């Protein structure tokens, strides 16, 4: 039987790879993992004699996470107008979205006491570092990919981000 830590490691490795489906069988234990639209989904772990579901305890499904977030952060519900403005800016086709290449934690600077890599209004080049996304204790520098001006920063420092989630909006030059 696999230990919880081993299951977590398998999930992290699959999440960082380009593998879409993964099945693992060992000593009567079977684990199936699938990624759909960049979001990892876990199917229940099964043994021959009974059904065991530790994978669901390791990482909640996307729906469960979304249900929990409003309860944890009621302060966001108070300011409805800025979110409307943000969504309008996000839908602007003239703006380039810098997205997260992985699941991890977003950091706007290299250390808590350092200045942020970029702020709203800053000019960036295609090779400019705009932030760090930490995954599995590895700090990955994220580049702008385009030249232009940072119009909006869409996430907060220390926020968990998903694969493909927009982080910045850039007005290209």
Beta strands, then each sheet from edge to edge (+ up, - down):
strand 1: 21-26
strand 2: 29-36
strand 3: 39-42
strand 4: 45-47
strand 5: 51-52
strand 6: 95-99
strand 7: 104-107
strand 8: 123-124
strand 9: 129-135
strand 10: 138-143
strand 11: 148-153
strand 12: 160-161
strand 13: 166-172
sheet 1: 1+ 2- 3+
sheet 2: 1+ 2- 4+ 5-
sheet 3: 6+ 13- 11+ 8-
sheet 4: 10+ 9- 7+ 12-
end
